[in-house]
Amino acid sequence: MLKIHLEEASKRFQYEWIFRNLNLELVSGHSLAITGSNGSGKSTLLKCIAGAIPLTSGQIRYVDSNGQIPDSDWFSRLTLAAPYMELPEELSLRELIQFHFKFKNQKSSIQLSDIPELLYLDRHIEKQIALFSSGMKQRLKLGLALFSESEVVFLDEPTSNLDKTGIAWYQEMIQRFTKDQILIICSNEPREFEFCQQKITLEDYK
């Protein structure tokens, strides 16, 4: 079982505090929604928890049955889908799936050959990612994060660019593929996080 501990976690850019003195514990199988107004720093907190940017003060610890996990090893425990993520657009869907899963194992319940159909992209398997619509790219980002074997899944604005059918697909994939993981979602849209067990609002930690 993995645990993530935030202890007096604080982040400041110049003279502005994004969040201060945040204490939180997450364990495998739990889900957290990070909410707040646009520009409040939701993505910044997500990146801090993921280890992409450092805190100003306080600490974040990843702990498993063997003890504390070094900061440098966090990346191997997580997957991320976010609007600011870039996909290698010169690759075809087939090539990108093969490339991604050289670095991450797929979940044991999934074969690589199942993934295009799960994404509703099986008719586009040889198409370059550059030719995908924004909604197709978003489903692909989410699928790569959700279908990978990882202990923590970070989702930032997960239904951006998705239509009604895509939103229903997202909700189904969450139910099917995140049961034993820590799930952290940044969003202002209840449809994206209404199933989360915990919720924090960043304005409460200014």
N, C-alpha and C positions, 0 to 999 in steps of 0.2 A: 504493500500500500504506500502510495506517495502522499506526502503532506507538504503544503506550501504555507510558510509562516511569514506574515508581514508584521514587523515590530517597529512602531513609531515611524513608519515609512513616510518620507517627505520629499517633495521635489519642487525646486524653484528655478525659474528662468529669470535671470537678472534680479529684479526686485519683486517679481510676482510669484506668489506661492500657488502652484497648481493643485497640490494637496499637502496636508500636514497631519502628522501624528496618526496615521492610519494603521490600525491593528486589525489583523484578519487571519483566520486559519481556514484552509481548504484541504479536504482530503478526497481521495479517489471516490468517484461516484457522486460528488457534489457539484453543483452548478452555481455560478455567480453572474448576476447582471450588473454591469457598471453603467449607470445612467447619469445624465446631466445635460445642461443646455449646450447648444453648439458652441464649440471653442472652449469648453470648460476644462478639457484635458483628459477626456476618456481614453483616447488613443495613447496619450503619454503614459498613463497609469498601466495600460496593457503592455506597452513596450518595456516599462520598468519591471513588471512581473516576469516578462519573457526574458529579461536580461539583455535587451538590446540597447538600453540606455541606463546610466547609473542613477541611483538616488542621490539627493543632496545630503540627506541624513537618514538615520534609521537603517534597517536591513531587511532583506528578503532571503529566506532560507528554503531550499528544497531538501526534504529529508525522506529517506526510505528506510527499510529494515536494516540496512548496512550503515546508517548514519547520515550525516550531512553530505549532500552532493556538491562537488566543487562548481563554482559559478561557470567555469569554462565548459562544463558538461551539460548544462541545462538544455542546450539546443537539441541534444539527442533525445530528450524526453518529450518534446512538444511539436505541434503543428500549428500553422497559422493561416487564416484566410482574411484578407483585408483589401479594401478598394485601392490602396496605394501599392499593393504588391504587383510586380510586373511578371508577366509570363513570357517565356522565350518564343516570340511570335513567328520565328522562321521555321519552327518545328511543326510537324503535323500532330494531330491528336494522338495517334499511335506512338509516334516518337517521343512525345512529351510524357505520356504515361510510362513508357519503358525507361526514360531518363529519370523521372521522379522516383520510381520504385527501385532504382539502383541504390538510392540513399536511405529509403524508408521501406520497411516491410509492409505489405498490405495486411489488413485484418484477416485473421484465419478463416473467417466465413466468406471471404471474397476471393475469386480468381481474377487475375489481371484481365482476362478476356471478358469478364462480366462488367467491367467498369464503364465502357462506352454506353452500354445499355442502361446501367443504373443512372447515368448522367443524361439519358435521353439524347445522346449524341452519336448513336451507333451508325447513323447514316452519314456521319461527317468524319469518320475515323482517319481518312487520308487527307482531309482538308487542313491547310495551314491555319494555325491559331490566329494569324493576322486577319483572316477572313471571317472569323467568328463575330457574331453580334456581342454587344456588351452583356446581355443576359446569358448567352452561351459561355462567355468567359467567366462570369460569376459562378455559374453552376460548376464549371471546371475547377475553379479555385476552391470552392466549398468541398467538392468531391475529393480532391487531393488531400485536403486536411482531414476530412471525416473518415475516409477509407484507409488511412495510414495507421499502422500500429504505433500509437503514442499514448503517453499517460496524461498529457494536458493538451486541450484544444482551445485555441484563442480565435474568436470570431469577432471581427470589427464590422459593424453595419452589414450583417450577412445577407439581407434581402435587397440591398441596393442593386438596381438594374433588373430585378426580377419582377415578372408579371404575376397575376393571380395564380396561375398554374405553377410557376416557379416557386412562389411562396409556400404553396401546399406541398410541393416536392421537398423544400427545405425542412419543413416541420416534420415530414415523414422520415427523412434521413436522420434528423436529430434523435427521434424516438428509436430508430433502428440501430444506430451505430455509436452512441455516446454513453451507454449505460454505466460502464465501469471507469470512466475517465473523469478528470477534473475539466469542467467546461466553463469558460469565461467569455462572456459576450458583452461587447460595448454597443449600446443602442439607446435610442429614444423611442423606438417602436415596440409597443407591448407584444405585438405578434411575433417578434423575434426572440423574446425572453420570458414570456408569461409563465413558462414551465420551470424557470429557475427557482432553486430553493432559497437562495440569498439574493438580496439586492442592496446596493449602496448608491447613494446620490453624491456626486463629487462636491457639490456646493456645501455639503455637510462637513467637508474636511478642508475648507479654505483657511 
